[in-house]
Amino acid sequence: MLDVRLPDGIGVAGPKDWRLVADITAEAFAEDPVNRWVFGSPKAIRACFRVLAREVYAKRGMCHLAGDHGATMWARSDVPDTLSGLGNLALALGVMRHGGKRALDRAMVAGERMAKAHPKEPHMYLFTIGVREAARGTGQGHALMAPVLEACDRAGLACYLENSNPENFGFYGAHGFEHMAHFDAGEGGPPLQAMWRKAR
């Protein structure tokens, strides 16, 4: 278990907070190039994030909230990210309802490509970090990110993420993440950028 020391204003999101975590991050990813290409609509993004938050990150991972305006979803690399049968069904139905079958097909391909690119070395995986539009530029992103990175440094644990928006490269770079590689989310889709941060 990581020794994460949260600052005032940042709290642990419990298993019952999955909907809030998912909705905040889905709003933050609404105009994200990769997610818009994969899912086609903000509602389809939200449907996917809700299932993953409920089934994986709020249950087996580590989620944090900055009030009602910022959230993260993390998991150790050795945590299973598989969904239950009902979870897979909920994800498929939600994405198809709001994005159609093509969106579901793209989501499956993107998931496979992300899994293939995932490093084998032990690490903390940052699935999402997001701040609602009204709270951007207020330091909430740093306040959410820094405590986990500091805990990983104390534990000698690296961190990994896929950057799906080139505009966020500077933010991740300022927190010690370095470019590893680019890979397409799917045929004809925009690239994801694999980024790695060594423990300090």
N, C-alpha and C positions, 0 to 999 in steps of 0.2 A: 504494500500500500504506500502510495506516495505521500510525503509530508507536505501538503499544499497549504500555504499560509495565506489566506485570503484577506485582502484589504477591506476596509469599511465600504459598504455599498455593493460588494460582490458576495453572493451566497451560493451554497450547494443546492443544486436542483435535485429533488428527490424523485423517486419513481412515479409519483403522481403529477409531477410537473412536466411530463413529456409533451403535452399539447402546447404549453407556453413556449418551451424551448424550441419545438419544431416551428411554431408559427412565427416567432421572432426571426429565426434563421432563414426560413422560407421567404419572409418579406425582404430580408437583406439580400437574398439571392435572386430576387424577382427579375432583375435586369442583367444577371450574370450571363455572359455569352454562352458558356457550355450548357448550363442548366436550361436556358431558354431554347437552345437548339435541341437538346434531348427531349424536354418535356412539352415545349410548345406553349405553355401557359403557367402563370403563377399558381393557379389552383392545383395543377398537376404536380408542380414542385412541392407544394404544401402537403399534398396527399402522400407523396413518397417520404418526405421528411417526418411526417407524423408517425408512419409505421416504423421507420428506422429508429426514431427517438424512443417510441414505446417499447419496441421489441429488443433493441440492442443497447443504445447509448445511455438511456435513463435507467436501464435494468442492470446491464453488465459493464457499462463504461463509467464515465465521469462527466457530469454536466454542471455548468455554472450559469448563474443568472445575474445580470446587472439590473435589478429591479424588473421593470416591464419593457426595457429598451435594449438589452443586449444578452446574448447567450452563446455558449459553446457546447460542442459535443466532442468528447475525447474517448479513446479506448486504448488499452495496452495492446500491442501487436499479438499477444497470445490469447486474447479474448475472442471466442467464436463470434463471427458476425452473421451466422446463418439465421434465417428466419424460420419460424414454425410454419406448419402447413397453413394455418389460418392467417399468419402474418403475410405469407406469400400471396395468398388469395386477396387479402385486404389491399396490399400494394398494387397488385395487378388491376383490381377493380377500380381503385382510386385513380390510378394513372390513366387507364382506358376511359374512364368517365370524363375526365377533364382534358385529356390530351389525345385520346384515340389509340388504336392498336399500333400505329407507327411509333408513337411516343413510348409505348411499352417496349417495343422491339429495340428502339434506340437505347432505352434505359438498361435493358439486359446486356446489350453489347458494351455500353459504357462501363457497367459494373464488372464485366469480364475483363475488360482492358485495364481497369484500375487494379483489379486483383492480380493480374499478371505482372504489372509494373511494381507492385508493392515490395519493398525491401524485405529480405529474410532476417536481417539483423534485428535483435530486440529493440523496440522503440515505443514511444507514445505516438499514437496516430490522432491528428487533429482532423476530424471529419468536417466540422463546420465551426466557424466563428462569424457572428453577424451582429450588427447594430441597426436598429430601426433608423430610417432616414432622418427623422427629427432629432436624433441624438448623435448623428455623425459629427466628427470633429471635436468631440468633447472629452476624448481620452478614454472612452469606455472600452475600445478595442484593446488598448494597451493594458488597462486594468484587468481585463479578462485573461489576456494571454500571459502576462509576466509571471504571475504566481505559479502556474504550471511549469513554465520553463525553468524557473528557479528551483522548483522541487525536483525536476528531472536532472538539473545540474548536480544537486546534492546527492541524488541517487546514481549518478553516472549513466543516465539513460538518454539516448538520442531521441529526436522527434522527427516526424515525417508528415507531410501534407501534400495534397494536389491543389495547386493554384489554378482556378478556373477562370480567372479574370486578370489580364495583364496589368490593369490599373492597381492591383494589390501587391505587385512584386516589391515595391518599395517598402510597404508595411512589413511584409514577411522578412525582407532582407534586413530591415532595421532591428528585427528580433533574432537575427543570427541564422536564418534559413538561407541555404545556398542552392542554386540551380543544380539539378541532377540531369534531367532530360525532359524533352517534350514528347508527348504521344497523343495521337488523335483519340477523341472520345468515341468516334465511329467514322465510318466511311463518309468523307466529305464534311465532317464536323470540325469545329474549332479545337485547338489543342489544349490539353491539360499540361501543366508544368509540375513535374515531380520535384519537390524541394526537401532538403535534409538539413537537420541542425544537429551538430555534434554536441555532446555534453561538454560543459566548460568547467 
